[in-house]
Amino acid sequence: MTPSLSRGRPRRAASHIPVRVAHTALGGVIGVMWLVLPGVTADHERYEGYEVPAVAVGSVPAVSDGSEASDVAAPDEESSTGDLVLPLVVAGTAVAVAAYGYGRRRRRTRTRTTPAALPPVARPTTPELDRQARKSLVAADDCVRTSREELGFVAGLLGAETVAPFTEAVRYAEAELSAAFQLRQAYDDNPTDASRSALDEIVARCVDAGRRLDAEAVGFDRLRALEQNLTGALRHAEVRFRDLTGRTGAAEATLADLGERYAPAASLSVAGQVEQAKDRLVFATTGLNRARQSADLGEPDRAVLHLRAAEGAIAQAEVFVDGVDRLASALAAAAQAVLDTLDEVEAAVVEARGRVAEGKRAGVPDGALEGHVRRARAALAAVRKEAAAGPYDPLDALRRVAVVAAPLGTAPDAARVGARLATDAADGFVGTHRGAVGAEARTRLAEARRLLDGDPAEADAFALRARELAERDVRAHGNPYGGRPEHTNGVAGAVLGGILLGDLPDAAAETLTGGTPGSFGGPATRARRGLASPRKNSPGIP
C-alpha cells in the first residue's frame, strides 16, 4: 500500500477571537439588563400574573410644604442609586474579564512555540516506485524460497500433517507473490504513468506475503525447538547429506553419458551443476561438523546457526543433482517423441496444403498460410535429417517443430516436455543463484510458470529468457571472494546462492565467516538466526 499522506493540524489561534468577543458582548447585555430591571420594577410588580401598583394612590398624604415631600423622595432616590450599583459592578467586571481574556489570548498566539503544520509527504516518483517494486519482488521471492527449503526439512522429520499450518502460510505467500509477478509482467509490457497503481499493488502484495511468513516464524521455531531438540534435526540433515553425496557421484556419471548419447548442446543447461553440487556439499560438511562441535560444547545457539547454513547448502545441492536427473529423463522422452511428433505435424502440413490449393482454385489465395506450410516442410525435413545422422538434441528438435506447428493450428503435446524442462531449469538456476539474480529474470520465470499449462510455446520462450537474464545477472555480480583462501570451503557459493545473507568479513570466523543463514519467515524474521545483527549495508537483506 502507498504510505498515507501526512496532513498537519491547522493552527486555531484565530478561532478563539470570536468567542472572546461574544463573551464581552454577553457581559454588556447582562449589565444593560441589570440597569433596565430597576426601572421596570419601579413601575409595576408582578405577582402570580396580576399587576399591582408599587405605591397605592393616596397612600402618601398631600403636603402643604416641600419638607415632607423631600422626606419621602429621599429614600426613593437612595434606593434607586443602590439598585444601580450592583448592575454597574457586574457589567464592569464582565467587560474587564472579557478584555483580559482577549488580551491574554492574543499574547499567547503571538508568542506560542507550537510548530507549524507539517507539509504533506511527497509521493515517490515513478522511477522510485519502480525500484521499490523490484526490491520487494526479490525480497519476497527469497523469503518464499528459503521458507520452502526449511519447511522441507521439518516435514521430512516431523511429517506433512504436523507442518500443515506453515505449508498453508507458504502457499498463501506464493499466491500473493505470483499475483505480484503477473502485475510486474504487465507493467513491463506497458510501463506508463497510468500503471503506477500496479506498482503500488506489487509492493502491497509482496509486503502481505512477507507479513504472513513473519507471523508464522515464532510458531515455526516453537515447533522445531532446535535449541532443545538439535540431535534429531542434525541426524536428519546428515542422512540427507549422505544420500545426496551418493547421488552427486551418480549425476556425474549421468552427465558423462548424456555427452555421448546426444549433441553437446543437449546438456549445456546443466553444465557445471555437478561441480556446484559438490561445492555446496563441501560447505554443508563444514556446517554439520561445526554444528556437532558446538552442540558438544553446550552452545546450542551457535549449533543452530551452523545447522541452518548446512541445511540450505544441502537443499541447493539437491537442486543441482535433480537438474541433471531431470534433463536425462526429458531427453530420453523427447527422443522417443520426436518421430511421432514429426508425423503429427506433417499431417497438419498436408491439410494446410490442401486449404492453400482450394484457395487458389477459388481465386482467394492465402499467401500467409502458404508461407507457413513452406517453412514447416523445411523445418521438418531438417529435423528428420538430424535424427537420422547421429547424436542430436531431441529437445531442441521438438522446440523447432512446435514453433512451425503453431501457425498451422496444432500444438504437439510433446512440446510441453521441453517447456516444462526449461521452466524447471530456469527455476533451479534462479533459486541456487538468488543472491545475484534480479527482479526481471524472476518475473519472466513466473510468467513462464503461469503459461505452462495453457501455452507451452510461450512458456518455453519466457523460461529461456528468464534463464538468459539470470545468467546475465550472475556474470555482472561476479565472484568477489574467488581466490581468497578463507573462502575456498564453499562460502562464495553459499553467498551467491543466498544461503548466507549479507556481505562477508575479511577473515573466516567460527560462525561460518560471519554470514547469517536464512530461515523460514519474511523480511523481518528470516535473518533471526544470526548470532549478531546483519550488517546494515548487506545487499541480501531488505
JOLIN-V592951 format. One record per run of one state. SS is the DSSP state (A for helix, B for strand, O for the rest). FROM is the first residue (numbers start at 1). LEN is the number of residues. If there is no record, write none. Layout:
[[SS/FROM/LEN] [SS/FROM/LEN]]
This chain:
[[O/1/13] [A/14/30] [B/44/4] [O/48/2] [B/50/4] [O/54/12] [A/66/46] [O/112/14] [A/126/33] [O/159/5] [A/164/26] [O/190/3] [A/193/32] [O/225/5] [A/230/32] [O/262/2] [A/264/7] [O/271/2] [A/273/24] [O/297/3] [A/300/62] [O/362/5] [A/367/23] [O/390/4] [A/394/13] [O/407/8] [A/415/18] [O/433/6] [A/439/13] [O/452/4] [A/456/22] [O/478/7] [A/485/3] [O/488/3] [A/491/6] [O/497/3] [B/500/2] [O/502/14] [B/516/2] [O/518/25]]
